[in-house]
């Protein structure tokens, strides 16, 4: 659990469909976002392993919110990498 995260703050988390709230709910966003990379398959593999380790860390602390945020980042990495794989150079926009 990130430091200074109260139970009241965690209880304010609303479970949304798909990737809802993943880039807005602090301090989890700041803890997981630096680990989230998917530019190449090797980088994505390393990133997903680090996020999964974070998931297990939150699981050990019985922190459902942290676990759900990790799941959402993993889901976003998968959807983004598939989307950008369809574009030459791996970028969606120029």
N, C-alpha and C positions, 0 to 999 in steps of 0.2 A: 504494500500500500504506500503510495507517495506520502512523504512527511506532511504534516499539517492538514490531513484530509479527515474531516470530521464525519461521523456517522450521518449527521443531518445532511451534509453535502452529498455523500454517496446516495442517500435515500432520495435526493432530488433528481437523480438520473432516471430518465424515462427510456425504457426499452423501445426502440423504433424498428421499423422494418429495414432490412438491408443495411446500408451504411449510414443511416440517420444519426446525426449528432457527433459523428466520429471526430470531426475537426473543430469541435467547439467545447467539449467537456474537459476542462482543466481539473487537476494537474495531469491527468492520464494522457492527454494529447501530447503534452511536452515530454512525457517520459517515453512514449512509444514512437512519436513522429521521427526523431533522429535515426531510428533503426529501420525505417521504412524506405527501401530502395528497390528498384526493379528495372534499371536501365539495360542490364545484360542478364542472361540466365544465371551466370555465376554470382553476380551481385544479388539477384533476387533470391537465390538459394540461401546465401549467407544471411540475408535480411530475414527471410522467413524462419530460419533456425533461431535467430536472435529474438524475434518476436514470440516464437513458440516458447523459448526459455523464459521470457517475461511472463507469458501466460501461465506457465507452471509455477513461477514465483508467486503470482497473484493467487493461484489455486491453493498453494501452501498456506497463504494468509487468509483463506476463505473470503477473498475479495471478488465477488461476482462482477462488479462494475469493471474492474481491471481486466478480468478474463473476457468479458463481452467486448471491451474496447480492442483487445488484442485480436479477437476473432474478426472484428470489423476491419481492422487494418490488413489482416491476411486476405480477407475477401476482396478488399479494394485493390490490393496488389495484384491479385489474380485477374480481376476484371480489367484493370488498367493495362497490364502487360499483354493481355489478349487483344485489347483495342489497339494499342500502339504497334503490335506485331503486324498489323494489316497495312501499316504505312511505311514507305521506304525511308530508311534512316532511323526508324523507331520513334519518330515524332509525329504527333497528330497535326500540329500547326507549324507553319514556317516562322 
